[in-house]
Amino acid sequence: MRAIVVKNWLKSPSDMEVKDIPVPAPKKNELLIKVDSVGANFFDILLVQGKYQIKPQFPFTPGAEFSGTVVRTPETSRFKTGDRVFGSNPTGAYAEYIVVPEPQCFHIPSTLSFEQAAGLYITYPTSYAALVLRAKVVPGDWVLVHAAAGGVGIAAVQIAKTLGARVIAAVGSEGKFDIVQAQGADHCVNYREANWTARVMEITNGKGVDVVYDPVGLVEKSLKCVAWNARVVVVGFAAGSIEKIAANRILLKNVAVTGVHWGAYAKNEPERIPEVWEALFRMAEEGKINPVVYEPVFYGLENAKLALKAIANRETYGKVIVKPTEAASKL
């Protein structure tokens, strides 16, 4: 099969190479899956450069999110050959086939395509956990979503609207207003403009927002436009630096600042994981969440470098998808 193979740390994803390697052999608890779509992530860029928290042994194939078709199952399995599935693994997705422990895969909801499902595993549970488990969003809340046109951002907009919230989508350019409004955002602001916090206060009639969802690193500025008893959820630091927050602003408005680390729930609160997925699958089947796929889709593993370049240049919205092959592969 063909796969991206990294033999040493790269200067950039543009140095990635596609090689012919053997199809991986599944162990007794693993599925062999023919990959249809790969969800490209910013951390893929860091991974191949040796700058990510996970540092695989060489050689390795990058890629963490995927969707595809089951080719081989363990003797006893909740899956069967031919099932449409999506899942995640620390590495291995930029390939025509991948082996994955069965618990790390789910059936694709009937309402979703392979492309949509490839971006489901990380973004949607992260956003659901942030808004429901951490911020406890209730109907009528004003929710400010930063980077609202990105993968986790669009998920947060859709989930917040499903929960009955009023959503203010903050994006980095007015060119993305149409994208987030199409996903249900009630109002839009450009967080690159100097007066965006004043605009949020105007939208909320001077009250401020009840919830801030922040995968960027804009907590400090967001504290200027929060309501009394606001809940701020730290989701990530896409801006590239970790903020230092003036604690007096947290005190003055009785603000609760929390974090969300979805990947750590498996270790610390595993009982919450089925709860989150059941809610998300219900929303998907009811058509209330609908992952947005960036156009164009990148066909061929050779073009994965172009997908990651687009992400690095902040040209994208929704989920960026790479198709390992345009034609059926043979084992």
C-alpha positions in Angstrom: 0.0 0.0 0.0 1.0 3.7 -0.3 1.6 5.8 2.8 3.4 8.9 3.9 6.5 7.7 5.7 8.6 10.0 8.0 12.1 8.7 8.7 13.5 11.7 10.5 12.2 15.1 11.7 11.3 17.4 8.8 11.8 21.1 8.3 8.2 21.3 7.1 5.3 19.1 5.8 6.4 20.0 2.2 9.3 17.5 2.8 6.9 14.6 3.4 7.3 11.6 1.0 4.9 8.9 -0.1 6.3 5.3 -0.1 5.1 1.8 -0.8 5.0 -0.2 2.4 3.3 -3.5 3.5 -0.3 -3.4 4.6 -0.3 -3.5 8.4 -1.4 -6.8 10.1 -4.1 -6.3 12.7 -3.6 -7.8 16.2 -6.4 -9.7 17.9 -8.2 -6.6 19.2 -7.7 -4.4 16.1 -9.6 -3.6 13.0 -8.0 -3.3 9.5 -9.6 -0.4 7.8 -9.4 0.8 4.2 -9.0 4.6 4.6 -11.4 6.7 2.6 -10.7 10.1 4.1 -8.1 11.6 6.5 -8.9 14.6 8.7 -5.9 17.0 8.5 -5.0 18.8 11.7 -2.6 21.6 12.7 -0.9 19.2 15.0 0.1 17.0 12.0 2.5 19.9 11.1 4.0 19.9 14.5 4.2 16.1 14.6 6.4 15.7 11.5 8.7 18.4 12.7 9.2 16.8 16.1 7.6 19.8 17.8 4.5 17.9 19.1 4.0 16.4 22.6 3.9 13.0 21.0 7.1 11.9 19.3 6.7 8.5 17.5 9.5 6.2 16.8 10.9 6.3 13.2 9.8 5.4 10.7 6.1 6.4 11.2 3.1 7.5 9.2 1.4 10.7 10.5 -2.3 11.3 10.7 -4.7 10.9 13.6 -8.3 11.2 12.2 -9.8 9.0 9.5 -12.9 7.4 8.1 -13.2 4.3 6.0 -14.5 0.8 5.5 -13.7 -2.2 7.7 -11.7 -4.9 5.8 -10.9 -7.3 8.7 -12.2 -7.7 12.2 -11.3 -9.7 15.4 -13.1 -13.0 15.8 -15.5 -11.3 18.2 -16.4 -7.8 17.2 -19.2 -5.2 17.2 -18.1 -4.4 13.6 -18.4 -6.5 10.4 -16.6 -6.3 7.1 -17.9 -3.5 5.0 -19.0 -1.3 7.9 -18.5 2.4 7.5 -16.5 3.7 10.4 -14.5 6.6 11.7 -11.9 6.8 14.4 -8.6 8.1 15.6 -5.1 6.8 16.3 -1.9 8.7 17.4 -0.4 7.9 13.9 -1.0 6.0 10.7 -3.9 7.8 9.0 -2.1 9.2 5.9 -2.2 5.8 4.3 -4.4 3.5 2.2 -4.9 1.2 5.2 -4.7 1.5 8.9 -5.0 -0.8 11.9 -6.7 0.6 15.0 -7.8 -0.9 18.3 -11.6 -1.5 18.1 -12.6 0.8 21.0 -11.1 3.7 19.0 -13.7 3.4 16.2 -17.4 4.1 15.8 -20.0 3.5 13.1 -20.6 6.6 10.9 -24.0 8.1 11.5 -26.3 7.5 8.5 -26.6 11.2 7.9 -22.9 11.8 7.4 -20.5 11.2 4.5 -17.0 9.7 4.8 -15.5 13.2 4.4 -17.7 14.6 7.2 -17.0 11.7 9.5 -13.2 12.0 9.1 -13.4 15.3 11.1 -15.8 14.1 13.8 -13.6 12.2 16.3 -11.7 15.1 17.9 -13.6 18.3 17.2 -17.2 17.5 18.2 -16.6 15.8 21.5 -14.1 18.5 22.4 -16.7 21.2 21.8 -19.5 19.2 23.4 -17.4 18.6 26.6 -16.5 22.3 26.7 -20.0 23.6 26.3 -21.9 21.0 28.3 -19.6 19.4 30.8 -17.6 22.5 31.6 -19.6 25.6 30.7 -23.0 24.0 31.4 -24.7 26.1 28.6 -28.4 26.6 29.1 -31.0 28.0 26.7 -30.8 31.7 26.3 -27.1 32.0 27.1 -24.9 34.3 25.1 -22.0 32.2 23.8 -18.9 33.8 22.2 -17.1 31.2 20.0 -13.6 32.2 18.9 -12.1 30.8 15.6 -15.7 30.0 14.8 -15.0 29.0 11.2 -12.4 26.3 12.2 -13.1 22.7 12.9 -13.8 22.9 16.6 -15.3 26.4 16.2 -18.0 25.2 13.7 -18.7 22.3 16.0 -19.1 24.7 18.9 -21.5 26.9 17.0 -23.7 24.0 15.9 -23.8 22.5 19.4 -24.4 25.8 21.2 -27.4 26.5 18.8 -28.7 23.0 19.5 -28.5 23.8 23.2 -30.6 26.9 22.7 -27.9 29.5 23.1 -27.5 32.8 21.2 -24.1 32.6 19.4 -21.7 35.3 18.6 -19.1 33.9 16.2 -15.6 35.5 16.3 -13.5 35.0 13.2 -10.3 36.5 11.8 -11.8 38.1 8.7 -15.2 39.3 7.4 -14.8 36.9 4.5 -15.7 34.1 7.0 -18.9 35.7 8.2 -21.1 33.9 5.6 -19.5 30.5 6.6 -20.4 30.8 10.3 -23.8 32.4 9.7 -24.7 29.4 7.5 -24.0 27.2 10.6 -26.4 29.2 12.8 -24.4 32.0 14.3 -26.7 34.9 15.3 -24.0 37.6 15.1 -20.4 37.8 13.8 -17.4 39.9 14.9 -13.8 40.1 13.5 -11.4 39.6 16.4 -8.6 41.3 14.5 -10.4 44.6 14.7 -9.5 46.8 17.7 -13.0 47.4 18.9 -14.4 43.8 18.7 -15.1 43.6 22.4 -17.1 46.8 22.3 -19.1 45.3 19.4 -19.8 42.2 21.6 -21.1 44.5 24.4 -23.3 46.3 21.9 -24.8 43.0 20.6 -25.6 41.9 24.1 -27.1 45.2 25.0 -24.4 45.9 27.5 -24.7 42.6 29.4 -21.7 40.7 28.0 -21.5 37.1 27.1 -22.3 34.2 29.5 -19.8 31.8 27.9 -16.5 32.2 26.1 -15.3 29.2 24.0 -11.6 29.9 23.3 -9.3 27.7 21.2 -7.2 30.6 20.2 -5.8 32.4 23.3 -8.1 35.4 23.6 -9.2 35.0 27.2 -7.6 38.2 28.4 -9.4 40.3 25.8 -12.6 38.4 26.1 -12.8 39.3 29.8 -13.6 42.8 28.7 -17.0 41.7 27.3 -18.2 39.0 29.7 -21.3 39.1 31.9 -21.5 38.6 35.6 -21.0 34.9 36.5 -19.5 34.2 33.0 -17.9 30.9 32.3 -14.7 30.9 30.2 -13.5 27.7 28.7 -9.8 27.4 27.6 -9.8 25.0 24.6 -6.4 25.7 23.0 -3.8 28.2 22.0 -3.9 28.4 18.2 -2.4 31.9 18.3 0.9 30.2 19.3 1.5 31.6 22.7 0.1 30.7 26.1 -1.7 33.7 27.7 -1.1 35.3 31.0 -4.4 36.5 32.4 -5.0 39.4 34.8 -6.7 37.7 37.7 -8.4 40.9 38.9 -10.7 40.8 35.9 -11.8 37.2 36.8 -12.6 38.4 40.3 -14.5 41.6 39.4 -17.1 39.8 37.3 -17.3 36.6 39.3 -15.9 34.7 36.3 -15.2 31.0 36.3 -12.2 30.1 34.0 -12.0 26.4 33.2 -10.1 24.2 30.7 -11.2 21.2 28.6 -8.9 18.4 27.7 -11.1 15.8 25.9 -8.2 13.4 25.4 -7.7 13.1 29.1 -11.3 12.0 29.9 -10.3 8.4 29.0 -8.0 8.3 31.9 -9.8 10.6 34.4 -13.5 10.3 33.7 -14.1 7.4 31.3 -17.7 7.2 32.3 -18.4 10.5 30.6 -17.2 9.3 27.2 -20.3 7.2 26.2 -22.6 10.0 27.5 -20.9 12.5 25.1 -20.9 10.3 22.1 -24.5 9.2 22.6 -25.6 12.9 22.7 -23.5 13.6 19.5 -24.9 10.7 17.6 -28.4 11.7 18.5 -27.7 15.2 17.3 -26.2 13.9 14.1 -29.2 11.6 13.4 -31.6 14.5 14.0 -29.6 16.7 11.6 -28.6 19.2 14.3 -24.9 18.8 13.7 -23.4 18.7 10.3 -19.6 18.7 9.9 -18.4 21.2 7.3 -15.8 20.1 4.8 -13.3 22.6 3.4 -13.3 22.9 -0.4 -11.3 21.7 -2.2 -10.8 18.2 -0.9 -7.2 17.1 -1.4 -7.0 14.0 -3.5 -3.8 11.8 -3.3 -1.4 11.4 -0.5 1.1 13.6 -2.4 -1.2 16.5 -1.8 -1.4 16.1 1.9 1.4 18.7 2.1 -0.8 21.2 0.3 -3.6 20.5 2.8 -1.3 21.2 5.7 0.1 24.3 4.0 -3.4 25.7 3.7 -4.0 25.0 7.4 -0.7 26.7 8.3 -1.6 29.7 6.2 -5.1 30.0 7.9 -6.8 29.8 4.5 -9.2 27.1 5.6 -12.6 26.7 7.3 -14.3 23.6 8.8 -12.4 20.4 8.3 -9.6 19.9 5.7 -9.8 16.4 4.1 -7.2 14.3 2.3 -8.2 11.3 0.2 -5.4 8.7 0.1 -6.5 7.4 -3.2 -9.1 8.1 -5.9 -9.3 4.5 -7.0 -10.0 1.3 -5.2 -6.9 -0.3 -3.7 -6.2 -4.0 -3.4 -4.8 -5.8 -0.5 
